[in-house]
Amino acid sequence: MESDNTVRRIKSFGTHVYVAQDNDGSRHRCGDNGYSGDQKRKPEVNLFLLREGLAASLLSVFILVLWGLVHLSLQQLVVGKSTGEFNPLRARRHLEQITSVGPRPVGSQENEVLTVHYLLEQIDKIRGEMAAGPHQLTVDVQRPTGSFSIDFLGGFTSFYDRVTNIAVRLEPKGGAQHLMLANCHFDTVANSPGASDDAVSCAVMLEVLHSLANQSTPLLHGVIFLFNGAEENILQASHGFITQHPWAKQVRAFINLEAAGVGGKEVVFQTGPENPWLVQAYVHAAKHPFASVVGQEVFQSGIIPSDTDFRIYRDFGNIPGIDLAFIENGFIYHTKYDTADRIPTDSIQRAGDNILAVLKYLLMSEKLADSSKYRHGNMVFFDLLGVVMVAYPARVGTILNYMVAAATFLYLAKKASQPGNGGGRYVRDLACATGVAVLSWFITLLSVLIVALLITLMGRSMFWYNHFYAAICLYGAAATGKMILIHTLAKNLYYGGIRLVELGELYFDVSLLLWCCSLVWLTQQGLCSAYVPMLMVAFPLATKMLLAKEFKHRGASVKYSVLYLLGLALPYVHFMFLIWVVFEIFTPIMGRSGTEIPPEVVLASLVTLAAIFLSSFFLHFIYLVRSTKWILAGLGSFFIIIFLLMSSGLLFPYSGNPVSPRPKRVFLQHTMRTFHNLQGQVESRDSGLWINSFDYTGIQHVTPIVPEINDSVRTRCREDRPFCGYPWFLPVKFLSKKNWYLPAPEVSPSSPVMFSLLSKEETSWGTIKMTFSVKGPSHMSLYLMPHRGASLSTWSFGDGTPQFDLSGEYFVFYSHGLDAPTWIFWFEIQPPREPDPSGPEGIISVAISSHYFFGEDRRTAQLEEIVRRFPPWAFPSSWVSTYDMYRY
């Protein structure tokens, strides 16, 4: 180490420098590392500065050790010994049986018959085993029909007919007035066996049911296990249960089991609304806690393009609940790789232990009977590496946050009031240093975004999808190096004559101030996530105060540096866990977020923000070393090496490795489109393979392997046709504006859509009422596009009011189970006062698309032939569809 025991000539900066002035006007350096300004100075003491290599080593080891602890905690799925009440092997057998039938889309034999039969068979076995016990079990198979609107994916309306619910009611033999609800879904998207989403949850629920049914102690309340068969159709079956089933009125709270990944730990990412007693139940009962209020507030902000049955029970049932989901390895979520063998038995064990324990706690709780008494208020909750759960009321959190903020401002005010800082010198210096820090962050973010845009323009976007740590190295090195460079320049050019230990102290105060400001702001916004900046203020402040004497007398000694880092360990390890959650969720999402959002910008921003936040309390180390040239050289070399590897194409975005696949998602529909004019005659007809890439790279990596799919067959949106004239399964055209249409022979499904206008009449209030009938496959989409000047006034869906309008178009999602009747619907439209000569003829365009997700109608020779040609690193999801448009 070097020592800072020299007195250099002080260069002026701003309005003041760190100098005290005696009565005779002579100037000398402050010798106390702070702002005491004691003019009766003691003799100069030897103040150490860290060597560059030692500083870099300490910080690197600190970050790597904490990151290792985070990963170690994530791999430790089960903490301690299981009680033995939950049998994971039996649950695994259920999982394997459910997934053995393959994909289970709504309406298929696999979903409506085979899986339902298996579940009922297992439930009947459980009922047989518990006959002599203190409980009774009732089973009801519900086939609801209904409709609702939801503002998911920009907003649309959903209509379902005879979808399947299996409701199992377990209660004491004398009956129960109050019920808990446990929910899973056994249906899947097309082309995925859905082991994690959501067969494993249903397997866990079967085993939890078995355990509860066979316990000798009678339950205080009852519980409904709902195995719902239409969640992937945007939450339809849960709506059918909570709005129509007679048992629903007795439900007081629920637990929902979901997945956005495969395996790992199930995380509590939503609770409430309000009802803090539910969080308290989880805290007291869960055997392996894993929860974060940060995840709840991020998810409910709408940043993550996903939703669960939690929303239906909350919004339509007005009941509180707990939402859990597996989030690891989202790369294979909704793909063929979501198989039972990828889910560790320990994942099943921990989920079962947690669900069983929490349910038992709630079913014996007096609070469930009168939950309205405990409704108000929110909870701050988070776990520390899955070992211990911390939870306290939000009002307590507010008090705690303001106490920490007050302590910080008192700490800063004490410094500002010291004799040597008269005239507000310290405040001005603190403000100036804060400006330097914020400016460095802004320049750093801008610089890294320029790198991200360059990579995008080079056509190397998403290289990190299969090489995540390459992105951390590339963007992390760029961000860290830029910040160090800016502060090194500030230290050498702007603060040229100031003692380094004083600058180190000042920039610690800057970090403390900025975190404290974020703490106050988040608390004022009423966000429970304010506990994060609270931790990031409280621990560094306490550590700095405890080490004040060491720093004053010895400067940045090794002892000081090690103890300082140890004081930061707890808030930093938790913050790094939150960073892991962000990347674990958002990195896979970028592979299915469409062609319009530049993922390089998103990931580069996330990495840069992580670097900025993590470096905040390391800033003062930059000022506690005499040189940073070798650190900058190392980071620069690291950046150049990764950049060269990326630009050479060695870091390919996708992988077909069966151990750790990173598939590219492509949707292919062999579709036939028919367009009718106002007279009902066929205006045009064509057929082809309609191809959608659901990530930013489009087809650039596919074209060299399947040359026919190239930009010469890229489509353009026909604004005069509903949803551009293509058979969108969901209203996501705003996410994927780039798609391709390869001509192909016509398709002839064995059960074609039968669409007809039953009646058209003018009402006495000036609207035109049109009634239609549709008979077709289990999945259809209806598009309504009123022409200019016309407007929908009412319809037969939901509450009768057309609620969601996507750029003048309405989207109605339809699905049915087995033996569904003809779909009949109507709407009323207000004609325009004057027809639009430049627009399409008539007052409205109506289109219906059909989607054949299973059976022989799902395949064609052309579709299978082109799917076979796709590379192993791609996951082409394919089916047959039709699109028919009519003018009225």
N, C-alpha and C positions, 0 to 999 in steps of 0.2 A: 504494500500500500504506500501511497504517497501522503505527505502531510501538507496541510494548508496553513503554514506558519509564516508565510511571507506577507509583506504589506506592499501591494502594488499601487501604482498611481490610479486614482479613481477617475474614470471617464464619466462625464455628465450624460444623463439620459432623462428624458421627460423634463420634469420641473425640479426633481430632487434626486439625490443619490443616497446610498446607505452610509451617511456620514454624520457624525455628531460634531457640533461646533462649540469650542470653549469660549469663555468670556473674552479672551484676547483675540478671538477670530481665527486662531489656528485650527486646522482640521486634522482629524485622525479617524482611523477605522474603528467601527464597532467591533468589540471583541467577544460578544456573547452569543453569536450565531442567531440572534433574533433582533428584537427591536426595543431593547431595554433602554438604550441610550444612556447608560450609567456613565457619567463623565468622570467619576473617580474609578477608573478602570483598574482591574487587577492586571498583573503581568500577563502577557500573551501566553496562551496555552497551546499545546501541540494538538491540532485538529486534523484527524485523518480523512483522506479521500480514498475511495475505492479504486483499485486498479481496474482497468477496462475489462480484462479477461475474467477477473474474479466477479465483477458486477454481472457480466453476461452469464457466467456460470451459475451464480446464485439464482438469478431470475429464471433461467432456463430450467434448472432443477426444480424450482418452486412450481412453475407451470406444469411441467411434465409429471411431477408427483401428484399434484391435485387432479390432473386429467386422468392419471392412472387410477386414483381412488374412485373417481366418477365411474370409470368403466368397470372397475372391480365390483362396485356396488350394483351395477346393472346386470352383471353376470351372476351375482348371488341372488338367484330367484327366490329361494326359500331360506329364511333366516330362522335358525333353531329347528327343533324337532316338531313334526306335525303331531296333532292330537290323535290322529287315526280315525277321526269321525268322518273324514272325506276320503273316499277311495279313488285315487287318480287313475288307477289301472282300469277300473270299471268305466270311468268317464272316458278314458281313451278308447275303449271298445265301442262305446256309443259314437264317439267321433268318427272312428273308422267305418262303422256301419252307415252312418248318415252320408258321409262323403263317397262311399263306394258306389252309389248310384250315379255319380257324376254331377254336372251342373243341374241346378234346380230352379229354372226361371218360373215365374208365376204362370199357371195354366198348363204346365207340362205334367205328364204322368209321374215323373220323378218327384215333383214337388207336391202335387195334389193327392197322389195315391200312395206311392212307395214310401216316401218319408213320413207322411201322415200315418200310414199303417204301422211303421216301425215305432214311432213315438207312442201311439195308442197301445201297442203291444207291451212296450216297456212300462208305461204308466199302469196298465192292468196288472202287470207282475208286482209292481210296488203295492198296489191296492190289495192284492192277495196276501202279501207278506205282513201287512199292518192290520189285518182284520181284528186281532185281539188287543190292539193297542188303544190308547186314549184319544185317537184322532179319527176323523172320517175324511174321505176323499171323494170329490165329485168332479166328473169330467164333462165338458161341454164343447162340442165342435161347432163353431160359429162360422157362417158364410155370409158376411155382411155386404151390403150394397150402399154406396154413399158417394158424396162429392164434397170437395173443399178447395179453397184457394190458399196458396202459400207464396211468400215472397222470396223463395229460394231460386237461384239461377236467374235472377231478374224478374221472377214472378210468373206463375202460371196456375192453371186450374187442373185438379185431378178428379177423375171419375173412376170408381172401381165397382165391379159387379161380381158377387159371389167369390170373393177371395177367402182364404182359409185362416182361421184362428183355432188353436187348441188351448182351451182354458182349463186349468186344473186347480181346483179349490181344496186346500188343506186347512182344516180347522178342528178345534176340539169337538167331541161328539155332541156336546150341547149346542153347537153353533157358535158363530162369532159375528159381532156387529161391525167390527172394524177390521179392515183388510190391508195388508201390504201387497204390492204387485212386483213380481220379478219378470222381466221381459227379455226375450231373445228372439231372433228370427232365423228360420231355417231355409228360406229361399235364397237364391244367389243371382248374380248377373249371369248373362249368357256366357258360355265358354270358360267358366271358372268353377272348380269344385267347391270353393268357398269354405275351406276348413277353418280358417281364422275368422272370416266374415260370412256366417257367424255360427257355423256348426259347432265350434268348440264351446261357445257360450251355451248352446242348447244342451250339449253333452254335460257341461258343468251343472246346469240347472236340473237335469235328470238326476244326477248323483246327489245334489243338495236336497232335492225332493225326497229321494230315497232315505237320506240321513234323517231329515226332519220327521218323516212319516214313521220312522221306526224308533224314535226316541221315547223313553218311558215317561218323561216329564211332560204333562200337557201344556200346550201353548196357551198364552193368554189371549192372543188374537189369531186371526186367520191370515192365510197368504194365498194369492193367486199366482200360479206359474203360467205365464202366457207364452206359448210357442207360436209366434206369428209368422204367417206364410207369405207376407207381401210387404217387406220393408224396402227392398231394392227398387220397388216401383214407387219410390218417393213416399214412404211412410204411410201406405194406405191401410194395411191391416190394423195397425195400432189405432188409427183414426176410427176404424170400424168398431173396435172394441170399446174405446173410451167414450164414444158418443152413442153407442147403441146397445151394448151388453148390459143386462140388468144388474150384474155384479159390480159394474163400474162405479155405481153411486156409493158403494161402501169403501172404496179404495181411499186411503188417507195419505199414502206416500208410495214411491216406487223406486226400484233399482233397475237400471237399464244396462245391459251388457252388449258392447259393440266392439268393432275393430276398424282401425285404419292402417293396420300393419299385420305382420304375421309373427306370433310368438313374443317372447320377452315378458315384460311386466305389464299388467293392466293398470292404467293410471286413472285416478279420479280427476276428470277434467271439467266437470260441471256439477253444481249442486243448486238446490233451491228451486224457485226463487225464494230468497230469504230463508226462513225456517232453519236457523242455525243448529237446532237440535239434531238434524240429520248428519251434519258434519261432526258434531260431538259423538254421535253414535259410531261413526266410522273410526274416529280417533280412539275411542275406548275399546272397540271390538276387533278391528282389523288386525290380523296376525302379521301381515307383511305390508305395512302402509306404504303407499306411493301416490301422492296427491299434491296438487299445486293450485292455489287460487289464481296464479298468473295464467296457467293454461285455461282456466275458466273464463277470465276476462278477455284473453286473446281470442278464444273460440267464439265467444258471444259477440265480439266486435264485428264478425263477418269476414275477417281477413282470410280464414281458411274456408275454401269452397266445399263445405260438407255440412251435413245435418244428420240428426239421429231422431229416433222415436221420442227422446227426451222432450223435444220441441212440441210434439203432438200432445203428450200427456200434460205438459205445462200450459200450453195455449188453449187447447180444447177441453181438457179435463180439469184445469185449474188446480192441479195437485203438485206438490213438490217432490223432488227426487234426487237421486245420485246417478250420474252418468259415468260409466267406466269403459275404457277401450284399450285394446292392445295397439301400440303405436310403432313398435320397432319393425324395421325392414318393410317399409311401405312401398318399396320398389316392386314387389310382387303382389301387392294388394289388387284384387280384381283381375288376376291373371290365372293362367293354367298352373302356375307354380304354387298357388295357395293350397297346398296339400297337407294331409294329416301328419306326414312324417317330418314336416318342417316345424312342428309345434312341440317343444320339449315337454316331457312329462312334468317337469318342475313348474312350467308355466301353468299347466292344468292344476297342479297341486296348490300353488299359491292363490290362483283365482278361486278355486273351490274353498280353500280355507277362509279366505276373506269374505266371500259372499255368504257362506254358511254362518260365520261368526257374526257378521253384521245383521243378517236376517234374524238370527236367534235373539240378538240383543234388542232389535226393534219389536219383534213379536212378543217380547216379555216386558216392553216398556209401557208405562202409563201415559207417556207423552203421545203415543200413536192414537190413543182414544180421543184426545182433545188437543190435537196439534195446533188449533187456532190460538190457544193460549201462548204458544211458543213460536208463533209465526214471525214476528217482527225482528229485524236485524240481520246482519250478514256476519260471516266469519272470515277471519284471516287464517289460512291453513297452508301448511307446507311440510314436507318431510325432509329430513337430513340424511341423504344417502340411503334411504329406505330403512334406516335403523330406528329412528325416533320420529314421531309425528308431533308437530307444534300447531296448536290451534288456540285462538282467543277471539272474543267478540270484536267486531269492527270498531265499535265505540272505544274499546280499550286500546285498539291499534291506533286510533286517532290521537288519543291522549299520549300514548307512548311516542308516536311520531313527532308530535309537537314538543314533547320534553327533550327528545334528542336534538331537534332543530334549535330549541332554545339554548341547550348546552353548547351547541356549535357556535351560535351567534355570540354567546357570552365569552367563549374561548377567543373568538376573533376580536370582539370588542375589547377584551383585556389587553390584547396585543396593541390595538389601535390607541389605547389610552396610556400606554407607557410613556415616560417622560421624553424619551428620545424620538418619539413619533408625533411631535406637536405639529399643528397646522394640517393635520389630516394626511401626513406623508405616507403612512402605512396604507391607509385606505386607497390613496391614489396608486401606490405601487401594486397593491392587490388587484385593483381594477385593471391596471395596465397588464399585469401578468395574466389575469383572466382573459383579457382580450387576445393575448398571444396564444394562450391555450386553445381558445375557441377558434381562432383563425387557423391554427395548425390542424385542427380537426376538419375544418371546412376544406382546406387545401388538400389534406390527405384524402378525404372522400372524393373530391373532384378528380384528383390524380388517378386513384384506383378505378373510378368509373371510366376515365379515358382509356385505361388499359382494357377494361371490360368491353368497351365499344370497339376497340381495335381488334380484340379477339373475335367479336361477333362479325365484324367486317371481313376478317380473314376466313370465315366459315368454320371456325373451330369451337363454336359455342357448345356448351354442355360437356366438355371434356371431363369435368369433375363428376358427372353422373356415375361413372364407373371408377373414378380415381379421385375420391373426395379429398384426401389429404394433399393431393397435388394442388387443389384450389386453395386449401388452407395455407400451403407453403407459398404459392404464387401471390395471392392477394394479401395474405398475412404479412409476407416479407415486404411487399410494396407499401402496405399501410404502416407497418412498424418502422421501416426505414425512412419513410417520408416524415413521420412525426419526430424521429430522432434527429434527422437532418435539420428540420426547422428549428428545434430547440437548441441544437448545437450552434447553429448560426446565430440564434438569439443570444446564447451564452457568450459567444466569442465576439460578436459585433455590436450587439445592442447593450449587453450587460458587461462590457469589456473590463471594467475595473472593480467589479463587485466580488466579494468573497463568495466562493462556491457554496460553502455551507449555508450562508444566508439565502442564496438563491434556492437551494434545496428546501430550506424551511418555507420559503415563500410559495413555492410550487406545490408543496404539500397542502398549504392553506388554500390554494386555488382549487385543488381537487376536492377538498373538504367542502368548500363553498358551493361548487357546482353540484355535487351530489346532494347537498343540503337543500339547494334550490329545487332540485327535482323532487326531493322528498316532500317539501312544502306544497309544490304544485300538484303532485299526485294525490296527496292527502286532501287538498281542497277540492279536487275533482271527485272525491268519494271513492277512489279506487283502492281496493284491498291490496293490490300489488305494490302499494307504497312501502310495504315491509321490506322490499328489496333494497331501495336506497337507504332505508332506516338502518339495515345491517351494514351497508357500505359506508355509513357515516359513524355509527356507534363504535364499531370495533376499531377502525383506524384512529378515531379520536382518542379512545381509551388507551390504545397502544402507544400513541405519540406522547400522551401525557405521562404514562408510566416510564417511558424511555427518555423523557426530557433531560434528566440529569446526565445520562450517558451521552446523549447527543451534544449537550452543552460543553462537556469536559473533553470528549474524545472525538466528536464529529462522526463521520460515517465509518465507524470501526466495523470489523467483522461481527463482533458481538451485537452491536446495534442493528446491523443489517439482517442478521439471522433472526433476532428477536422481533424485529419489525415485520418480517415476512411471516413469522409464526402468528403474530397478532392478526394478520390479514387472512390467515388460512381458512377460518370458518366461513366468513362471507364470500370469499373467493371460490371456495369449493362448491358452495351452493349456487353461486352465480354461474360457474362453469357447467354445473348440471343443467341450469336453465338454458344455457347456450347449446348444450347437447340436445335438449328437447327441441329447440328451434330448428336446428339443422336436421334432426331426425325426422321432423314433420315436413319441413319446407323443401328439402332436397328431393325426395321422391315426388312431391306435388308438382315440382317443375317439369317432371316427365309426363304429366297429364293435365297441364294447365293451358293447352292450346297453342296456336301458332302466333299469337299477337303479343304476348307478354315476353319481353326479352329476358330470359332466365339469367344470362350472364350479369346483367345489371342488378338483378335481385340478389344473387348469391354474393357478388362482389360487395354490395352494400351491407349484407349481413355480416360478412367476414370483417369488413372495415369497422362496422359499429362494434362488433365483438372486440376487435383490437383496441379501439378507442376506450371502451368501457374498462377492459382489463388493464390497460396501461395507465389509467387515471392516477392511481396511487403509486405508480412507478415513475411518474414524470420527474419527481425530485431526484431520482437516482441519476438521471441524465446530467443534472447539475452537480452531482456529487462524485463524478469522475472527471479527470482532467481531459480525457480524450475519448472520442467515440469512433475514430477513423477505422479501426479494425472491425468493430461491430457493423458499421455501415458497409465496409468492404465485403464482409461475410454475407450480410443480407442482400446486397446487390448481386453478388455471385450466385447466391441461391435463387434469386428471382430470375436471373438470366438463364440458368440451367433449366429450370422448370419451363420458362417461356419457350426455350428452344425445343424442348421435348414436346410441348404442346403444339407449337407451330409446325413441327415436322410430321404431325399426325400419329405419333406413337401413343398418345393418350386418347384412344378411341372411346367415344361416349358410352357404348353399350357392350353387353356381354351375354353370351348364351351359356356360360359356365353353369352347369346344373347345381353346383354347390352354392354359388352366390350369383344368381342371374341378375342382370340389369337390363331388362327387355325394353325395346322401343315399342310403344303402343300404336297400332294402326287399326282403324276400323274400315272394313270393306263391306259394302252392300251391293249385291247384284240386284239392281232395281229396274223397274219398268215405270216410265212416267207417261201419263196421258193427260192432255190439256183440252178442255171443252170450252166452246164459246158460249155466248149468251143464248143461242138457240139450242144448246145441248149437243151440238155436233162436235165430233173430234177435230180439234184444230191442229194438233200435232201429237206425235207419239215417238218415243225413243226408248232405248234400253241400254244399260251399260253397267260398268263396275264403278261405283261412287266411292272414292277413297278419302278418308280423313286421317291426317296425322295429328296426334294430340300432344306434340311438343314442338318447340320452336324450330328445330332443324328441318321440319317438313319431310321431303322425300330425297334430300340431297345424298343421303347414304344408301337409299334404296335403289335409286336410278341406275347406278353402275351394275347392280345385280339383276334388276328387273327393268330393262331399258324402256319398255313400253310406258312405264309410269314416269313421265317426265313433264316438264313445264309446258310442253306444247298441248297437253290435254288438261291443263288447269282450267277450272271453271270460273265463271263470273256470275255475280249475283244479279238475277232478274228482279228488279225492284217492283215490277208490276205483277209478280207472282208471290203468293204467300210463302214466307220463309225461303225466298230466293228460288223456289221451284224444286227444292230437294227434300228428301224424306228425313228430316231431322227427328231423331228419336226423343231428344230432350231439347229445350230451347237454349242451345249453347252456340248458336251461330256467331255470336259476338266474340266467343273465345277462339274459334277456329275458322277464320275467314279464308284460309288457303285450303282448297280441296281440289280433287282431280276426278275426271270423269272419262273412263276408258270405254269406248263402244263395245258392246257385247250382245249376243243373241237375246231375244225376249225370254222372260221367265213366265212360267205358267203354274202358279201354286194350285194345289188340289182343292183348296178352300179359299177362292178369291173373295175380295171384298165386294159386298153388295151394298151399294150406297144409293139412296133415292130420296127425292123431295116428296114428302107425303102431302103437304099442303102449303099454300101461300095465300095469306089473306091480309087485307088492310084493316087495321083496328079503328075504332071510333075516335081514338086520340091521336091518329095520324101516323102511327108506326106500321111497319109491315112485319107480320109474324110468319116465320117459316119453320116448319116442322120436318125433321128428317129421320130416317131410319138407317141403321148401319148394322151389318152382320159381317164379322170377319174374325181374324185370329185374336189371340189373347192380348196382343199389344198393338195399339193403334194411336196415332196422333192426329188431332183435329186442329187445323189452322183457319182462323177467321181474319180476313183483311178487309175492313170497310174501306170503300173508295173515298176519295177526297170529298169532304162535306157531309158524308154519312157517318153515323155513330150508333153503336150498340146501346140500347137502353135497358134491356133486361134479358135474362135467359134462364134455362132450366137447371143450371149448375149452382152448387153452393147455396148462398143465401139469396140468389136471384139477381145480384148486382155484378155486372162484369167489373172485376176489381183491378186486374193487372193488364196493362197495355204496353206491349213491347214495340215501340216505334210504329204505332198504328196497327199492330197485329196482336191477335189473341191466340194463346196456345192452350189446348186441352189435352191432357195425357189420359189415355184410357187403358184399362186392363181388366181382364176377367179370369175367373177360375174355370172350373168345369161346368158344362151344361148351362152356360149363361144365355139368357134370352136376347132377342134383338135389342140393340141399343137405340132408344128413341130419345131425341132431344129437340129443343126448339130455342129460338132466340127472336127478339124483336129488334128491328133496326129502323132508325130515323133516317128517311131518305134525304139527300142533299137538296137544298133549295134550288140550285142550278147544277146541271150535270157538268162534269169537268171534261172539256173536249180533248185535253191532252192526256187524260188518264185512260185506264181500261174501261170497256163498256160495262154498263150495269152499275149496281150500287154496292156489291160485295163480292169478293172472291172467297170461295170455300174450298179447302183442300183436305183430303184425308190420306194419311199414309198408313200402311200396314207393315208389321215387322214379324217375320217368322223366325223365332229364336230356337225352335226345337222341332224334332221330327224330320221327315223326308223333305218337307218344303223348305227347310233351312239350307239345303245344299243344292248346288248346280255343278255341272262338270267344269264350267269355266271358272267358277269361284274356287273350287278345290284345286284346280290346276295352278292358278296364280298364287294361291296360299302356299302350296308346296314349294314354290320357287323363292319364297321369302327366306332370308338368311336366318340362322338359328338364334341370332341375337334380337330378332324381332318377335313380337307377339301380335300376329294379325287376328283380330276378332272379326268373324265374318258371319253374315246371314243374308237372307233374301228379303227384299222389301218392294213395295209398290207406292206410287204417288199419283193421285187423281185429283185434278183441279176442275172446278166448275165456276162459271160466272152467273150471277143472278141480279 
